[in-house]
Amino acid sequence: MINFLKTILFGIILISQIILAQKNNISEIPKSAEELQFVEKKAGIAFRIDDNYAMEYYTQMASIFNNYNSNFGRDYHFSFALNFAASYNYNNTVIPFNSPSYISAIKAIQDAGHEIMDHTPNHRTNYFITEFPANDYLQNGTAVPIPGVDQIIEQANGKRKICLEFNSVDILGQTPIGTCNVHNDTIYGNFSSINYDTEIYVYLEGYGLYFIYNFFNNKTKAQILDIWENPVSLPQTNNINFYKFDRKKKLSINAIRVLANETLKLADLYEIDRPTTWIQPGGRHPVISTLELSTALKPLGYKAGASFGDTPKSLKVFNEHDPNEYLEFGMQWEDFNEDWTSQTISTIKTTIADGIAKNKVMIGHNHFYDLKGNNGYVLPTEYFQRVEEILAWCHQNNIEINTYKEWAEILYEKTPDPFENVFPPINVNLDTYTNTLNPNGIPDGYYLRTHSAHGEWTVDNTAPENIGYSYGISSWDSTRIFLVQELGGLEKGEVEFEIWTKGINDSRNQIKVIFSFPSTSYPFISFEIPSSTTNWTKYNLSQSLNQNKSLIIPYDVTKINVEVKIKRNGIYSQINVTGMSIKKKKQSIAANLKINLEGPYTNGIMDVSQNYEDSISQTQPYFISPWEYNGTETITISHQNIVDWVLVELRSDSTSNYYVHSRKAGLLKNDGTIINSDGTPFSVDVASGDYYIVIYHRNHLPVMSSVPVTFN
């Protein structure tokens, strides 16, 4: 019940008696402002390119994107990760990053809105080479390195090697892999259990941690360097216990900050916009975890990142469970690979369409130096043709293309609309995939039909709400009608699921809706929904025929599976389903509202003739401009003592910067009371909270409460 002097009085004729904020023109009260508080749960894609290469490739990429932005009104941008202190070899010419032409091209690309990302200064994480003076890495002019730096090694070319600080190695409680003999930079033993690519360090008891440079003689001999890849010479010793270590959790937090700060210093030196996304470089050096990146880099202004290996990766969906708030640094790529010959444009479109239908951001993959037409990679000409075709397809289908930092802000900083339906629309199929069992294709986000007995997706002009498609099935068995796997974007807590069904006129004709929670220990939950009317009927979970009446999404669940099947019932079932939706459940809260219209107001009551009462529309009239409200309210009571329809709106703010939380049409009685169209006390479906109340009437100015009102 509204807690605001028990009853809120609105009145055009009684303005002097109550406090109202009234607008002079209805157009001054916007109908929505979604960008201000909530963001739409609209996923899309990102293009990412790693490593320094010929700038002409990056420029060509930018020209393709810029064409859509300037000629088609799009805001498409891509991200590229560069090493700010490295060089690249192109056509047998070594070109440094700080070449004036290279820097100029980067600035032009940045000015067009594309994102340059930090890929470390030298494409590695254990050290970097710098031209900055040694004093930059020493404490207050002393010979003591700053936190995060282990040592500084001067180079013959006048540069210096900054060796980053490693965490201490703890072998307490660990069992040695074996024993080995040591001589200078070589160790001898049985190293067959060591993975060359990922277990790159060996700890020699009594000596410390070393980098395995290479193996020889079937892994019975290995050359070692120190952890910064400098030569070592150890005394000859036999039967030394050794332990293997992988690349994880090696650098200190301070070391990660020193590494990133070097890139920021170089960006300032070259007058390039500072990067705010950090990308782990590939190679045999430390891998920095998502949590380590978040801890180290947020204080430096970084907003996003990606690493690999065993470090946690984000799912890149709305409302992802992220208790430690670090998953914006786990946005890994390769959801699709536009540079691989094994992935055709058709398969890429199918992959993207399926992912975004389930509210997942999809990130592509490319290294320009791989585009040689061999080893599974396309040639540059084909690559750019593919990019052009993907952008054209995204433009045609209104698919967003953003940078890493843009998606990180949308997914992990902004609040998505909790009442937006996140179930894949049954009438959207953006790709062209078909096969024998799926001759009409597959709606995006749905699992393909794998058996002829499964439900089939077809055009259905009888489907309600102009949906135009349904899944249909005829069977004796408990057979799958459709399946959606790993659906993201869900709200935590109680959600509302709705589905339209129709079938034969037999109460035994039912479906089972089964919700399961992949990668968790939570049990599945099923609901039994009628499909026993020959006309389309909408049901929600409270109408389930078994004991389950509501669906609660646990706080730590990010994705669910939804399967709809025939309930085995001893009859030959004929069932169609369509129009599924799932969103946060709103509570129905009573609202005791009164308003008087000036025109018919006389002696404390609004007086209208019976002829006028009889002319009141049976259905709510606010579906037209400027209200454009699509509610289905219909009068089911006598028109006696009814003055007209009104539209009630709850919004977040009294200014133009607001979000509409709920709208509902109601009937205004001659005593000023607003009721539901079925005659019951007026109520609205909304989450508990404080809202400004706005009431519209077709022939009067709208009115709004001067203060927010508590609904609970």
Secondary structure, 3 states (H helix, E strand, C coil): CCECCCCEEEECCCHHHCCEEECCCHHHCCCCCCCCCEECCCCEEECEEECCCCHHHHHHHHHHHHHHHHHCCCCCCCEEEECCCCEEEECCEEEECCCHHHHHHHHHHHHCCCEEEECCCCCCCCEEEECCCHHHHECCCCCCECCCEEEEEECCCCCEEEEECECCCCCCCCCCCEEEEEEECEEECCCCCCCCCCCCEEEECCCEEEEEEEEECCCCEEEEECCCCCCCCEEEEEEEEEEEECCECCECHHHHHHHHHHHHHHHHHHCCCCCCEEECCCCCCCECCHHHHHHHHHHHCCCEEECCCCCCCCCCECCCCCCCCCHHHCCCCCCCCCCECCCCHHHHHHHHHHHHHCCECEECCCCHHHCCCCCCECCHHHHHHHHHHHHHHHHHCCCEECCHHHHHHHHHCCEECCCCCCCCCCCCCCCCCCECCECCCCCCCCCCCCCCCCCEEEECCCCHHHCCEEEEEEECCCCEEEEEEEECCCCCEEEEEEEEEEECCCCCCEEEEEEECCCCCCCCEEEEEECCCCCCEEEEHHHCCCCCCCEEECCCCCCEEEEEEECCCCCCEEEEEEEEEEEECCEEEECCEEEECCCCEECCEECCCHHHHHHCCCECCCCCCCCCCCCCCECCCCCCCEEEEEEEEEECCCCCCCCEEEEEEEEEECCCEEECCCCCECEEEECCEEEEEEEEECCEEEEEECCCEEEC
